[in-house]
Structures are given as C-alpha cells and as structure tokens.
Amino acid sequence: MRNQVTLKGKPKRLAVLDYGLFEVHAGPRTIGICGTLIETGAGEVVLIDTGFPQKYALDADAATREDELGSFGRVLSVTPDNMPGPQLAKLGLRKSDVTLMIQSHTHIDHVGDMAGYPQAPILMSAHERALPRPLYWSGKQALEWPDRDYHLIDKDTPLGPDFEVLHCPGHAPGQLAFMVRLPHTGWVLLTSDAISRASEIDEKFAGSWDVDQAIYHADRLMALARERDALVIYGHSPEQWPDLKKAPDWFT
C-alpha cells in the first residue's frame, strides 16, 4: 500500500456514468446511481465508483433478497447497459483503459465492480480500507478487498493539477468528494454521498454514520463551491439526475 499518487495531466473532460435507478422507501424518492469518468490531458483515465454488483443486472429481485436490501428500497432499473463496461463503451473506452480507480466509499451502490480493473491501483480512504471488508450493506460485507496497489488518504489530497480529493467522513467513515477544474466548464464539485441531494443539507443528514461530521463537511464543501463558482453534481439527486448530462456526452 502507498500513500501518494500523482496525475501527470490536468483534467480534460468528465463524463457522468448512469448505473441505474433506485427507489428509496424514505420519501419515497427515485435516485440515480452515479459514477464518474475523468480523462486528463496526459491520457490518464480515472474512474470514480462502479455502481451495483453485476448480479443486480442479471436478477435484481434475487440479488435484493440475498442482500436484504428491500428494507431500504428497491431497484427500479439496473440493466446490463448500466454496468461499467457498457457505460465506458459509450465513451469509446474499455475497462482496461482505466489507469486509476477511486472509491468514494464502499457502500453497495458504489463498490460493485471494484475488482474489475486489475491493471489500475485503487485510491480510497485509509479509514475504510482498514475495515475487514468493504462496507457493502447492513453488515453483509459480502465483498473481499481486491489484491491491488492501494493509495490511501486521510485528509484532503491533491492528485495533480486541478484535481483535488476531499476527505469528508460523515455519510461513511471514509467518504470522499472531488473538486475538478475543466477547461471550459471550470470547477466541478462531485459531492458523492457527502451531499447526496441538496435537501439533505436542510434535513441535517439524518441516518448518517456520523451526523455532526456530515454537517461539517457539507458546509465546507458548499462554501468551497461558492468560492470557486463550481458546478455541483450531487451523488443521488432526484431533482438533478433526470436532466444531468451523461455518457456519451462530456463536460469539457
């Protein structure tokens, strides 16, 4: 395991990956399952998160029963097209093109294909990598840690020019968010589940792993977004997701 990784190039373009739709019982609310692909000017390909395990695309009902996910919500649409490989193909890329994989955290809807990139090191929080297994869902911890070169962080860390990883525990012990500057769009804040939706700020992050930390980090993320006039892409926003530009389209 190593504690530092540096990208050679600046972010050139960013694509949002569509990993499917899920209905959370609370609300209820329909949320998109989001991944992100970032290319740099040096040809590096950074993948953030990989959605649900493939078994959900094969038989969502059976997978839901196996993981006892039904107490939280239900899969509305996770198809083979929502798997990382087909999503990357929309961008003219293959899984083997990924040069760095980042886990924003290790819940079930973010970690499903973590083992699918043997050529790429994994960057994540040291706090979650110290766990016996990925968080997954409700104590199930069904996945093993892949045998990889891990780059572990426990504080805000620049990856290279115009690419910052922000350490934001609260939703999960090792929650990460990201600030990326693109040539034309400017700064983009990827909140992941540090702020899953804008209304979560007013709801005070009820049900988070650590509510006080979630509130603190959300406040600083939004302050940073205002300071930089950043486009904010939330982790699971029912309002933003339907009209959000997704692969094969790019933010540049």
Steps between C-alpha positions, in 0.01 A plus 500: 500500500618850417384836625555721197402502135549786258333557166719641225231685307224747574137385473392536139143373509256330735208265440224391735429126481144369539501194723122478525202613707404415857198592711572582862200420722553816706317774316465299284755637256648374175875537475755446228805287570794707389857437393752737348772467237771766471761518225814710535708670236769238558267218399424383853156349558358532852187306595309599815266225627346204321134470605315187610646148467428334165256257661252789519503530121438126466219462756433805716231330707720205592795727576282722718381201700852368538631833631184583698491836327120509489477664840666810353354515150468327166681492170295668228744443214846351506561336163810358331531839326540661844812299579837681484621324184207610280504846656868541414431369150264795445813716538712287268687345793551155648546394859862425420552870417446604862830612653373595849190390684358701789249379758303792640393253771409132504121474520323249276401747226856629459722195541345229284779468240793611715690183406452548125814705425807290580728739311403803710592599855218596734488830686274518804481605863731324741211482747292270282791295367582419863167318531505120461285532186325776301194646677255364239158496667352445847785295642501261205854591389473252214810616308869442563764765445657449156873430494615840371741780555303731733563872539349600834413848622370644826486870410433726203750398234590652161537232233662739256421825322134600548392170660439491875373212712312628805481282810145539635406230753138512609281299267762227528828474695709561190271713285682693227388789279684653205575842354609503136568794270418452132617722213157641409262406782735620771485348848271201556421372850412132509344459843438125481303407813661771711192688371276256318243770417463870578209441740721282718665818630168620648422148622824505702623169360275282712613138499862573410785304654604820680245781476720774646784428258257477209363847581848646543637366173187590302534858620863521395433336163226747416716791616777380272254466211381859554856627523592340168162544329499124447240287327373263771415144398331324791534131575132398476283800423142420390467854364832522317538147364233488225647796309866454591727453198625141492717273285553509208499877554790674674551803718810672358 
